[in-house]
Amino acid sequence: MHKPLHVPCLITLLLVASAAGAEQVGWRGDGTGRYPRAEPPLTWSRIARSVKALRAQAEEPKAGETGAPIPDGVIREWLILGPIAVPEGFKKMQDELLAGESAWAPKVGDKAAAAIWKKANCETASVSFRKLFGIETLTPDMPTQAAYCCARLYSESGAPLRMNLMKAAKDLQLWLNGELVKGAAVTVLKLNKGWNRLLFRVISPNDKSNGSWYIRPVFFGAGDCAYDSEHILWARKTPGVGIGSPIVVGDRVFFTANMCNLICADKRTGKTLWVRSSTYFDGLSTAEKKTHAAALAELVPLDTKLKELDAALAGDSEPEAVACKEKADIEMKIHKLMKGVDAEKYNLPGVGEAGWAPMTPVSDGKHVYVAFATGTLACFDLDGKRVWTALEIHNPGEHGFTGSPVLQDGNLVMYFDRLIALDGQTGQRVWATDTRPEKGGLNTYKIHGTVCPIKVGGEGAIFTGQGQLIRTRDGKSLYFEFYKAGKGRCTSPIAEGDLIFNLSGEGALRILSFPYIADAVQPSKLQTVTIDTRNFPAWFGGAFMASPLYHEGLLYCVNMDGVLTVVDAKAETVVYQKLLDADLFAAHQGWWAGRGQLGSSPALGGKHLFVFGNQGTALVLEPGRVFKQVSKNRLECQMSNGNAQEVITTCPVFDGKRIYVRAEEHLYCIGAE
């Protein structure tokens, strides 16, 4: 059973009515990420009891001491030693650098290699040696150096913990109670009941281009552990993994799941109302059905079985793992067999890191439109009746497709490796752009964000992350400014008033405005604000994946390493920057999109800002020109295989006093009722 887990010409976002007179709901709600009428809770949690009871301190404990609580699994008080020069001949990283180092139990003031152990306090989980040692810049010609850090961890139960460990280092060694811990970025630590001693040795990286030298250890429950929950109204196990955000339409919530599933649930209880798969078989034309009888003889029984499995998923029961696997296997088999109908048309593209179901649905209030990375798009009414299915297969490249569909002027607009517009009523293609460079197209880099629908003087247009303005009615390119993607084009442009804000992966915030729509047009405003995050710990050079949030004249931009930059939109200046306490983690977990760290775009829920990290941490902040954190929350849950924390890269959705959050395997409903 389902279980609660205890002007002249204004540019505006297209929020206006569809033919039914209803406001469209899709990616980030209305596209802005703002839910000003919401009244969400500011605190919630789901934390493993083994983590909730943890305590820590830097110094050797005295009799009766149990340390300070660290219920978020983050040690903030350390003893630090260094920097210590590493000799050129030191290549065997498991060897000792300093005699007896594995057995060290340091105290403040102890000496080693002319360095002194000192106490250090960290605001976040990141222990930045560059900052702690006062190194202004790390350069490639600097000698290799070592740092040590030590902390004591108190466990009431001695239960094992899973440690996520991020690092910028040439080499790292960890000793737990004097024993070398062997493991990868995700390691299960077997603790003693009571006090445990953690000692890290961290060698500075050879490549200093990112300017980082740090570790970021964060602890989670491991194995069959118990959890305590607060303000989690319900959690729904989904029939497949997915990273597309949910949408709320009336009393229903819609979301996607691997491989090609659209799920409709009761927003109050989480009960599954219906599930619909959309395979290539659903897009077969009448002519193809007549001329490919042999292929259909094998496909029809599979499609029948698939729809039976879909129907069985409705109700209060949790989806069974065996049935979900059978369903996924059938979906994949159908897609492969469809090559027998037309090898070119039904050639399933390779799946990217984001999986098959990373898109957010969009609704006009009467229908729900959905897209999948298979290239399939579909339209359903709110009761699950299929209106149409369309197929737009393209080359996904290395990272796959992640942008979501939008509605404008009766068209469903979607970016795969080109921009396409389908008639919302029939699913027939209206137009498509060609962005492939070998055919004289416009860009050599895929766009992974969602396009921005705008209105200029009453005329509809689409602005893309690559700086392209396209007229909606005919697909004509009106303006294009090529942005070299560099670290990728994962963010989505947003519009506010007569301005468009377009943030690049490198942190170039482009501010544009267009005076009119014509066959060609130049922006009346074109400015750039450079966001420099090089002074903060970085895993991939501080790239941006999350889209900005505009609120009361300020833009809130968060990079994948959790650095918040607030920009004054009018003055075009940076107001402040802050490394958030977001407990991020970047590592490949199968082919899934977990390595993006912070990819969830900031949102406004009522009067507060909400920023979700990819490991379940969510920060609630006060908006404004000064940083103020209201609360830190954790939504902890292991994946079904028990190997990793469930990743959250989706945008939260606010509805009244509730927050809906899509994690890899669950849809969560957070509320204080």
N, C-alpha and C positions, 0 to 999 in steps of 0.2 A: 504494500500500500504506500501511497504518497505519505512522506513523513516530514513534519516541520523540523528544521535543524535548529530547534529552540534557537527756389531753385529754378534752377532752370529745369533741369531734367534729373529727377531723383533716380538713383539706382536702388532698387529694393529687392530683397530676397523674395522669391515667388512663393508667397504663403497664401495667395488668394485662392479662390474657390475653384474647384473642379466643376464639371457639368452638374454635379449633384449639389453644389453649393457648400461643400465641406472643405475644411482646411486640410492640406496634405500633411501627412505625418511620415517621417522617414529618418534618414541619418541625422543624428543629433536633434531629434524632434522635428523642429521646423527648419533645421539647417544651422541655427545659431548656437545651439548648445545651452540656450537660456530657458529656464522654466521659472519665471518670476513669481507665479502664483502658487508654487509648490510650498509645502510645509514639512519637509522631510526631517527625520531624526538626525541629530548631529553625532550620535554615538551608537555603535553596534559592534558586535564581535562574534566570532566563532574561533576559539583558540583551544589547542590541545592542552589538556590539564598538565601534561609533563612540561610544557613551555610556560604556562601561566604561573606555575609555582617556582620557576627558576629565579635564582638570585646570583649576583655577581659583585666582585670588587677587584681592584688592582692588587692591593697589598696581601701578604700572607695573613690569613685570618687568625685572630686571637681566639682564645677559648670562649665559646658561646656565640661568636659572631656568625651570622648567616648571610651577610651582604645586603645589597639593595635589590629590590624586586626588578626584574626585567621581563614583564609579561608579554612584551612584543618581540622577545627573542633577540634583542640587540644589546650587546655589551658596549657601554659608553665610557667606561673607566679602564685605562690600561697603564701598564708600565712599559716605557719605551726606551730602547737603547740604540744609539747610532748617531750619524752614519759611520760605518766601519769599512775601510778599504778592503776590497776583495782582490787577492793576488791574481796575476794573469794566469798562472798555472792551475787555478782552482776550477776544475771542470766537472768533477764527479760530485754532483749536487747533493748526493746522499751522504757524502763524507762530512766530517766535522770541519767547520770553518774556524771555530775557537774551541779549545780543549774543554771537554765535559759539558758542552752547551745543552745537550739533550736533557741533562739532569738539573739544570739551573732552576732554582726557586728564588728569584731575585727579590730584593727589597729596595726601596727608594734610597739612593746614595751608593749602592753597590757599583763597583767598577769592573769593566771588562774591555780590554784592548784600548785603554786610555779614554773610553767613553763611560758615562755615568747613567745609571738607570734613573729615569724621571717619570713622574706621574703625568698622564695626559688625559684630558677629557674631550670626548668627541660628541658633536651635536647629533650626528647620524651614525649609521652602521659603518660608514667609510672611515678607515684609518688612513689618512693621507700623510705619508712620510715626507713628501715634499713640503707640505704646510707645516708639519710638526717640527721639521728640522730647519725651517726658514729658508728653503731653497727657492729662490725667485723663479728660476727657469731651469728645466732639465734640457740639456743639449746633447747631441750625439757624441761629442768629443769628451764628455765628462767621464771620469773613471767609474768603473763598476763598484757599487757600494752595497753594503748589507744593512738591514734594519732588523731589530728583534722587538717583538711586543708580547707581553705576558698578561694574563688575567686569570682570576680564580672564579670557577663556576660551581654554584651550590645546587644540587639536585636532591629534592626530598625523597624521590622514589628510586633514583638510579636508572630510570627508564631511558632507552636509547633516544637520541635526537638526530634528526636529519639536518645537516649544515649545508646551506647554499653558500658557496665561496666565490666571490668575484675578485679578480686581482689584475693589476698592471705590474708585472714583474717578470724578470728573466727566469726565476725559479723561486719556489716556495716550499718550505718544509714545516710540518706541524707535528709537535709532540704533545700527546695527551698523557698526563701523569708520567712523563719521562719516556713513553713509548711512541715510536714513530708511527704516524697514521698514514697509511697508504690509501689513496683514493683519488677520484677525479673532482670536478667542480661540485658535484653532489656527493656527500659522504655521510654515512651513518656512524655516529660516535657512540661507543659503548661506555657510558659513564659509570663511575662509582656512586654509590649512595652517599650523599654528603658532599664534601669538597673535592673538586677536580682542578687540575692546573693545565691551562692551555698556553703553549709557547710557540710562536711563529718566528721563522727566519725568512725574510723576504729580500731577495736580491733585485737590485734596480734593473729595469729593462734596458736592453741594448738599444732598442729603437725609442728615442726620446721624442719622437714627432708629436705624440699626443700630450706630452708634458705631464704624464701621470706616473705615480708610483704609490700604489695603495693596495689594501685588502678590504673586503667587505663581507665579513661572516655574519650570517643571519640563521637563527635556529627555528626549526619546525618540529612538530611531532612526527614520529616514525613508527611504522608497523601498525599493529592493531591498537591504536590509542584512543582514549575517550576525549570528548570535546565538551566545552561549556559554551553556550550560545546566549546572546542577548539581542533582542530586537530583530531576530530573523524569523519572519512570519511563516515562510515556507521555502523549501528548496526543491526544485524539480529536476530529477535526473533526466537528461535528454537522450533521445534514441541514437544520437551520434554526436561526435565532437563538433565544435564550431566556434567561430570568433566574430560572427555578425551580431550587432547590437539588436535588442528587441525593439518593437514599437508597440504602443498602446493605442488601440482604436476602440472607443466605447468601453465596454466591460471585458474586452478581450486583449490578450497580448500575443503578438506574432513574432516568431524568430526562426532561424534556419539551423540545420544540422547536417553533418556529413552523411551521405554524399550529396544528395540533392533533395532535401526534405524541408518543407515549410510546415511549421507546427503552430497550431492555434490553441491557446490555453485560456482558461478562466482566470482573469487577473486577480480575483479575490482569493482563490483557493489553490491555483496552480494545476487544477484538473485539466488533463488534455481533452480538448473538444474534438479535434480532428488532426490528422497528419496526411499530407499529400506529397508524394514523390513526383519529380519531374525528370524523366529520363529522355533519351533521344527517341525512344519508342513513342512517347506522347506527342512528338512533333512530326510523326509520319504523315505524309500527304496521302490523299485518297488514291492518287495515281501510283504511288509507291506500294501501297497495300495491295493493289491489283496485280502489279508486275513482279512482286517478290514473295510469292506464296510459300516457297520452300523455306525462306528465312523466317517468315511469320509463323510457320508451323512450330518452330522452336521458341520464338519470341513471345507469342501470345500466352502460352502457359506460364512463362516466367512473369509476364506483366500481371496476369491474374493473381498469381501467388503474392507478388509484391503488393498489390492493392489489398489483398486479404491481411497481410501483415500490417499495413498502414491502418486498416480498420481496427485491428486488434489492439493497437496502441492507444486508442481513445479510452478515457476513463481515469480512475484514481490510481490504478496500479503503476508501480515503477516499471519501466521497460526492462524486460529480462535480457541479460547479456547475450544468451544464445540466440534469441529471436532477432536482436539487433545485428548480430554478426551475420545471420542468415539473410537478413534484409540487405545489408551492405554488400554481401557476396552476390546477391541477385542483381542489385543495381549495377555493379561492376560488370557482371556477365552480360547484361542487356546492352551496356555501352559497347562492349567488345564485339558482341554478335552483330550490332548494327553496322559494323564495317562491311558485313556481307551484303547489306542493302546498297550502300554507297561508300566505298573505301575512303574517298576524299571528303565527302560531305560529313560523314560521321566518324571522323578520325579524332578520337579522344585526345586532347592535349595533355602533356605531362602536368602533374599536380605540383604546384609551388609550395613554398613553406607555409602559406596561410591555409592550405587545405582547399577543399571543394566548396565550402560554405562560409566564406568570410564576409559576405555582403549583408547589409541591412535592408530589409524589405521597405517598401514605401506604399502608402495607402491614400486614396482620395476620399475615404469615408464610406465608399460603397464597395470598393475592390481592394485587393492586396496584390501588389506586383513584386516579383521576386526574381533574382538572378543568381546563377551559380557559376563557379569557375570552369565548369564543363562547357560553358558557352550557351547554356540553356536559360531562357527567360520564360516566365509564365505569369498569367493573370488568373486570379480566383475571386469569386465573391466571398463575402464574410462567412458564409456557411460552408465554404470549401468546394463549391461547384467550379470546375475548370472552365474558363472563358476562352483562353487560347494558350498555345505553347509555341515559342519561336526558338530558332537555333542560330547563334552567331559565333561559330568556333573561330578562334584566332590563336596566335602563338603567344603563350603566357610568359615566355622568357624564364629567367632563373627563379624569380620570386613569386610568380603566379599573379593572379588578379585579385585585387582587394577593394577597389572602388565600388560604391553602391549606386543603384539607379535613382534618378530623380524624375519628377513629373513637371512638364511645362507645356503650356498651350496645347494640351491634349496629347502630347507625345511623351513616351517613356524614353529618357535619355540615359545612356550607359557608356562608360569607357572601358573597353577591353584593351586591345593594343591600337584601337582607333575609336573614334567617337561615333556612336550610332544612335538613331532616333527611330523608334517604332510607334506606330499608331496605337494609342492606348486602348482603343476599342477592339481592334482586330489583330494586333501583333505584327502587322505587315510593316516591312521596313519603309521608312519615309526618306531617309538619306543616311549616308555614312561618309565620314572623312577618311582620307588615306594618309596616315602618318608614317608610313614606312619609308625610310630615307632612300632605299634603292629604287623607289618609284617616284622620287621627287617629293616625298612627303615632308612633314614639318619637323619631326623630332626623332632623335635616335634613342631616346630614353623612354621607358615605360612610365606611365603615370599610375601610381598606386592609390592616390586619394580619390575622393568623390568630387565631381565637377560642381560648379556653383551656378545655379540659375539666377539670372538677374533680369530686371526690366530697365530699359533706357527709353524714356519718352513714350512709354506704352508698348514698345517693341521688345519681344522676348529674345534673350541671348544666353549663351552658355560661356562661362569663363573657366578655363582649365588650369591645372597646376603648372603647366608649361608656359603660361602667359599667352594663351590663345583665346581670342574672342570669336565666337561662332554664332551666327544668326539661327535661331531655333526653327523658323518656318521652312528654311531651305538648306541649312547646313553650310552656308557660305562663310568662309573664314574672312573676318573683317579686320582683324589685327593679330599680329603674332610677334612676340619677343622671345627668341630662343634663350632658355636658361640651361646652361650646362648642368646636368643633374648632379655630378659629383657624388655625394653621399646618398643620392636617391631622391625621388620626388614622391614622398609618401604622405605629406601633408595635403590638406584640402583648402582651397581658397575660401574666404568668407566675405560677405558684403554687409555693409552697414551704412544707411543713408546713401550718399552719392559716392562712397568709397569702396574699393575692393582691396582686401589685404591678402597677400600671397606670400607664404613663408617657405623658403627653400630648405633643403636638407642641411645646407651649410650655415643657415641662420641669417640669410639675407631676406629681410622683410620688405617686400615690394608693396608700395601704396599707390593705387591707380584710380583714376576717375575718367569716364568717357562722356563727352558732351552730347552725343547723338548716335543713332544707328544709321549707317549708310553702307554702300558696297565696300568702302574702306574708311577707316577712322583712326585717328591718333588720339591718345589719351590727353585730356586737358591737365592732368596731374600725373606725375610719375616720379616718385621719390623712393629711396632705399634707406632703411635703418639696418645697420649691421649689428648683429647680436653675437658677441664674442664670449664664448664659454671656456676658453683655454685655461683659465685659472682654477677650474674645478676638475675633480677626478673624472676621467673619461674612459670608456671602453672602446668606442669607435669614433673618436674625434669629436664627440658632442653633437652628433647628427640629430635632426628633428624629424620625428614621425607623427607626433600629435599635432592637431590643428589648433590655431589660436582661438581664444575666447575674447570677444569684445564686450565690455561692460562699462558704461558711464565714462567713456573717453579713454579708457585704458585697455590695452591688449595684454592678455596673459598667455605667454608662450613657454612651453615646457619641453626641454629636449629629452632624448632617450635615456640620458644619465640622471634625470631628475633635477636639472637646474631650471628653476623658474626665473624667467625674465619678464618684467613688467615694463611696457612701453607706453609712453604718452602719445596717443594717436595724432593729436593736433600739433604738439611741439616736435614730434618725431624724434624723441630722445628716450633713452633707457632710464627708467625711474629707479629700479633696484633689481638686484639678482640675489638668488638664494638657493643653496643646495637643499633640496627637500629630503625629509626623513622618510623615504619611500621604500626602502628595503628591496631594491631592484635586483634582478638576476638575469644574466644573458648566457644561455647555453642551449645548444641544440637538444631538444627532447623529441627524438624521432625526427620527423620532418615538420614538426609543428612550429608555430610562429612565436615561441617563447623568447627567442633571443633578442627580440626588439626592445626589451626592458619597458620603458614607459612609452606606450603607443596609444593609450586611452586619452582622448582630448579632454581638457578641463571643462567643467560644466558649472553653470550657476543654478543652484536649487534654492529657490526662495531668496534669502538674503546672503547666502554663503557660497563660496567656491568649493568644488569637490574635485580632487585629483586622485585617480586610482593608479597605483603601481601594478606591475604584472604579477606580483606574488600575493595579491589579496590585500595589501596595505592601501588604505584610503585616508587621505588627509582632508580635513575640513578647515578652510581658511576664511578670514575676513577679507573682503575685497578692499582695495584702497592703495594708497601710496606708501604704506608702511606694512611690512610683513607681520602678520599675526596668525598663529596657528590656534585653532579652536579645539581640535581633537585629532587623535590618530586612532584609526580603526583597523582591525585585521579580520579578514574572511579566509580562514585557513581550512583547506580540504585537500587530502591526498588524491591523486589520480587513481583510477580503478586498479591499475597495476602496482600501486604503492611506491612507484619509483620517483615521483616528483610532486611538487605542489601544483595544484590546478592553476593554470595561467589565466589572467584577465587582461585582455587588450582591447576590450570593447568599451564604448561610451555608456555611462549610466543614463537611465531614463527615469524621470521624476513624474509622478502622478499623484497629486494630492499630498497625502502624508506618507507615501510609499516611494521606494527606490527599487527599480528593477535592474539587475546586473547579470549579464551573461558571462559565465566562466566557461572553460573548455567543455566540461561535462555536466554542468548544472545551470539552471536559471534560478537566481535567488530573488526573493522578495523581502526587502528590508523595511520595517515599519515599527512604530512605537505602540500600535494599538494592542 
